[in-house]
Amino acid sequence: MRAAFLLALLILPARGSAFTSAPEQKAAARPAIGAKVADFTFQDIAGPSHSLYGYKDKKAIVLVFVGTECPIANLYLPRLAELHKQYAARGVQFLAVNANDQDSAAAVAAHARERKLPFTVCKDAEHKAADALGARRTPEVFVLDSSHVIRYRGRIDDQYGYTYRRPAPLHNDLKDALDALLAGKPIRTPETEVRGCLIGRDRK
């Protein structure tokens, strides 16, 4: 019963969005794997705004959509911090993007401080990043190559789900995608299903 209740909470729109707003339907059409993403800007919680195309010296960019109250997204934050430490020196830029309408910039900043996130955290107040990538859930991940082409979209791994927590993941999808991309090899599984909370989209 408890598991079913948790499942219902996770698949419904995030707190603060209207029940009938159908946030997943409001998301822009999803670009295909292999599509080039147009440039967009978003606000760093530390102050400056960033342009996607401003990361010119990076071999890959990992954008992960997060929410302050999404249980699954929060479970994955330590894992993302670990991956950042492993791959930053190899030319991979990690960006956490909060596109939830119900999460204020102040709440996003406080959440990042609490969780001690070691990479850039941004507020996507106008859904520019979410729309450009077709993001729908947290924690959904997008891996772009140096030409801003989508090479992977989906989950971080399969350790956490709606009704389970494994001791360790069976499939390290994001890590495998980064290893293949950095080695110049095709990504074996370029798209996976994401289990998490819908991005809150209250706009009409």
N, C-alpha and C positions, 0 to 999 in steps of 0.2 A: 504493500500500500504506500509506504513511504517513498519507495523507488518510483512508483507511478506518479506521485505528487511532484517529486523533483523533476521528472521528465516533463510534466506539464508546465512547470515554471520555466524551464529552459527553452521550450519551443514556442512559448507565447512571446509577444513583443516585450522588450525590456521595459522596466518601470518608467513611467513618465510618457510613454507613447500610447496613443489611443488604441483600444482593443480592435477597432475596425479599420485601423490605418493600413493594415497589411504591409508592413515595412519591407518584406521580401519582394513584394510586387512593385514597390516604389523604386527599388534599386534599378539602376540603368542596366541595359542589356550587357551581358557578360562578354567581354572580348575573348576570342579564342586563344588557346595556347599557341604561341608563335606570333601573336599580334604585337605590334609596337604600340606602346602607351604614349599618348600625348603628354606634354609637359603640364604640370600643375604645381601650385604652391600650397603650403600649409604652415600653420603657426607652431613654432617650437615653444614649449612651455617655459623654456629658459629665456625667451624674449624675441629672438630674431625669427623672421619667416624664412622658409626654405623652398627651393625649387627642386623638383625631381631631377631635372637636367643639370642641376648644380653639382651633383656628385660625379664629376667627370673622370676622376682617377680611380674609380671603383670597378672591380671586376664583376661584382654582383651587388644588388640591392635587395634586402629582405624587408618587406613591409608586412607587419603583423598587426591586424586590427584587434584592439583590446577594449575592454569596458571595465569600469571601476567595480561593478557588482556582479560580473559574470563568474560563477564558480569555476567553470572549466578554464576560462582564460586566466584566472588568478592562479590556478594550480600549475599552469605552464610557465609562469613568469620566471621561476628559478631555472628552468630548462633553457629558456631563451637567453638568460644572462650567461649561462654556461656556454651556449653555442656562440654567443657574441665574443666571449673570451677566446674561444678556439679559432674563430674565423676572422676576427678583425685584422690581425696581422697578415692575413692572406688576401686582403683587399675586398672584404665583404662588409658592407654597411648595413647595420640593423636599424630599423625605424619602427617604433611603436606608434600606431595611429589610432586615436580615439575619435570616432565619427558619431557617437551617440548624442542625440539631441538632449537627453536627460542628464548628461555629464557636463557640468560647467568646466571652464578652463581651470578655475581654482580647485575643483574636485580632482581633475586630472593631474594637476601638479602635486597635490597632496598625496594622491595614490602612488605616483611615481616615487616620491620621497619615502613613503612608508615601505614600499617594496624594494627600495634601493636599486632601481633599474640603472644599469651602467651605460645604456645607449640612449640615443635621442628619442624623446617622447613628444608627439605633436598632437594638436587639437585640430581636427578636420571639421570645423564648424559649419561649412557650407557643403560638405559632402563631395568636395572636388576629387579627393583621392578615392573615396569609396565609389563614386560614380565612374571615374576613369577606369577603375579596375573591375567594377561590377561586384564589389565586396558585399556580402550578405550577413555574415556571422562573425562572432568573436569566439575563439581566436583563429581567424582565417589568415593564411599566409600566402604571400605572392613573392616569387623570386624572379627578379628581372636581371638580364645580362647587361653587359656594358653598353649595349645599344638600346636599352630600355625595352627589350622584347620580353614578354612573359614566357618563362621557361618552366615554371612550376606554380601550381595553385592548389591549396588544400590544407590539410592538417599538419601539425608539427610532428606528431607521431600518434601511436594508437594506445598510449598508456591510460588516458582518461576518457571516459564517455559519460553518457547520461546516467547510467546505472552501475558503472563499474570503475574501479581503480586498480590497475594491475601493478604489481611490485616493480615492473620494468616494462618498457615498450617491446612489442614483438617486431614492429617495423619502424625504423627511424627515417621517416619519409623526407623531412626537411634536410637532415644531415646527408642522406644519400643523394638528394637533388643537388646540394651544394658541392659535394665531392665530385659528382659527374660533371657538373658545369665547369668547375675549376680545372678539371682534367681534360676538358674539351671533348667529352663524351656525351652521347645522347642520354637524357634522363629516362630511366626505364619506366617509371610511373609518373608522368607529368601532371596528373590530376587525381586528387583523392577527396573523399567526402569529409566535410567538417562537422563535428558535433560541438555545439555551443549555443550561445544566445544570439538571437536576431539583433542586428544593429538597429538602434532606435531611430526611427525616421518619422518625426511628427509633422513634417511639412505637408501642406495640402496638395 
